[in-house]
Amino acid sequence: MLSDGDIDPRFGNMPILLAWEQDGAPLQGGAGPLRLVVPGDVHGGRYMHGIVSIDVRSIVAPAA
């Protein structure tokens, strides 16, 4: 899971990539079909593979 702080340009401002191929070939097996790549994450805590769906949610509460 990623939070607003992970992608906010006022914090780390690092790109987060969603990859579906490596070296021009589709990701295979447990590595695919999608892989989250966070450049600069030296400990790999945000590295995720085997992603099959993405749920995007608003961080702003809807108006009442």
N, C-alpha and C positions, 0 to 999 in steps of 0.2 A: 504494500500500500504506500502511496505517495501522499504527502500533505502539500498544502499551499506553499509552505516554506521551502520545499524541495525544488519548486519551479519558479518561485518569485524572484524577479531580477534584482530586488533589493537585498536578497540574501546571497546565495551561492551563484546564481545566474549561470548555471551549467545546463547545457542541453541534455535532454533525456530522449533517447532514441528507442523506437520500437522497430526491431529488425525482423524481417521474414526470410532473409537469405544471408548466407555467409560465403564470401568468395564467389559470388554469382550463382550459387546453387541454393535452392530452398532448404530451410532448416529441416532436419530429419529427426525422427524418434522423439525422445524426451526433450530435446532442445527446441522443438517447434510446436505448433506452427509459428508462434511469435515469441520473441525474447526481448526483455527490457534491458537496455544498456545505459548505464549512468557513468559517463566518462569522469574520471577523477575520484570515483568511489574506491579508495584504496583497500578497503576491507571487504568489499563485495556484499555489503548488507542490503543493497537495493537491487542486486542482480537477481532477475527472475526469468525463468524459462518455462516452456510449456503453457504459455498464456493462450487461452482459447476464447476469452471474452474480456471486454473492458466496460466498466461502469463509471460514467462521468457524472458527478453530482455538483450542484451549485453550492458555493460556500456562502452565498447570500440568502438569507431567509426571504421567502416570498412575502409580498405585501399583504397585509390582512384586510 
